[in-house]
Amino acid sequence: MREIRYEQLGETLIHEQLDNGLHIYIMPKPEYNQAYATFTTRYGSIDREFTVPGQDKRVAVPDGIAHFLEHKMFEEETGDIFQEFAKYGAAANAFTSFDMTTYLFSATDHLQENLQILVDFVQRPYLTDENVEKEKGIIGQEIRMYEDNPDWRSYFGVLQGLFKEHPIRIDIAGTVESIGKISKDTLLDCYRTFYHPSNMLVFLVGPFEPSQAIQLIRDNQAGKQFKPQGDIQRFYPQEPAEAFQSRMETRLSVSIPRCLFGYKEVNTGVTGRSLIVREMATAVGFDALFSKSAELFNRLFNEGLIDKGFTWEYEVNKDYGYSIIGGNTKDPDRLMNLIDDELAKVSQQGIPKEAFEMSRKKLIGKFLEGLDSPRYIARNFTSYRFKDADLFDTLPVLEELTHEQVNQRLAEHFQPKAQTVSLVLPN
């Protein structure tokens, strides 16, 4: 058991890696009432082509299989696992993203019992031909529901415009056609490959007693048989630097058009602290440009071109990256012209020094505020850890960030050839 101390933040992290490869991280917060626990595999919707460790054969599986497997993990031969958590006052959930699948619970009591349930059910799949077929109908309804959601359609419109080949352009749930190809055997193949402890991480934050929690997991894993497993080879298609399509349009029953701008990350391959530097430089620049206190936001808002739902986000990983900006607008064409003009100017001149300082300090405050949230800590620590980065490097990175770095970053990112506009227009 290793103790990692973050003196500047006054935080301590406990880490242990078990013999089967499972990483355990605990952030003890004895003053908290709520505990938050996650059990995560580095397996998401983009992992559709891979080589099983120990085999040479390259495997291709249907889109949506990681999300499908997440759904099935909660089903037990004796019933629903949610009922087991409820007996001990815990709220359980799970989510699948592009690059990971997380199972979690939050609770104020019976932490040992709930932790035991978590590490057991995730390592105890119950799959039959019958329950797999039944799940296809349930997930199919979910997919169709999102097809009528303007926010979801505009978001994936950006990704489908930006990326030509990369599976990030495919809905995390897959398509009705792709999930129809999923079988029990395919699910088990993916489970055995990606749910091996060496590809997984447990993170606990809250009033856990570290030695007790680690001993529980250690004893639990010692009673299970896992053959040693090497690294999983994952294959992603080569992606051109430019956007696949410059404009995407969808027609839905909406009263106000929705307009999102997307920019594709031209330079990929970044990991570790460098990834955090890139993310924070982008975030500071975007906040200075698009937050509700920004000059551009207020100009567009006062002209009636945007509402308070106008927002931005930035996502970066080793193999891909993109930003999305926008919201509802009554005049998409005018909004596009004004945004393009402003971003072209920013690429040449940068953002004002005062705006940079204000946004940098604002993001420092938001990060420190996030450290009061067990949910924020657990989700973000695990996501960064799978990218070989440390969440707690965020504060020193923001403190050291310069005005010049942010301006250089914006000029690098706002490439016209890497832009897509996604519109959802009224029928």
KARABEL-V300186 format. One line per field, one symbol per residue. phi: phi as a letter, one per 40 degrees, with the letter a starting at -180 (. if undefined). A space follows every 50 residues. Layout:
phi = ???
//
This chain:
phi = .bbbbbcccgbbbbbabcccgccbbbbcbcccccbbbbbbbcabcccbba bcdgbcccbbbccgcccccddccccbcciccdccccdbgbbbaaabbcba bbbaababafccccccccccccbbcbbbdccccccdcccdcccccccbcc ccccccccccccbcbcccccddcgbdccccccbdccccccccccccdcbb abbbbhcccdcccccccdcccccbbbcdbccccbbbccbcccccbcabbb bbcbcbcbbbbbbcccbbgcagccccdccccccccccccbccccccdccc cccgcbbcccaaabbbadbaaabbbiicacbdcccccccdccccccccbg bcdccdccccccccccccccccbdcdccccccdcccbgbbdccdcccccc cbdccccccccccccdcbbbbbbbbcd
//
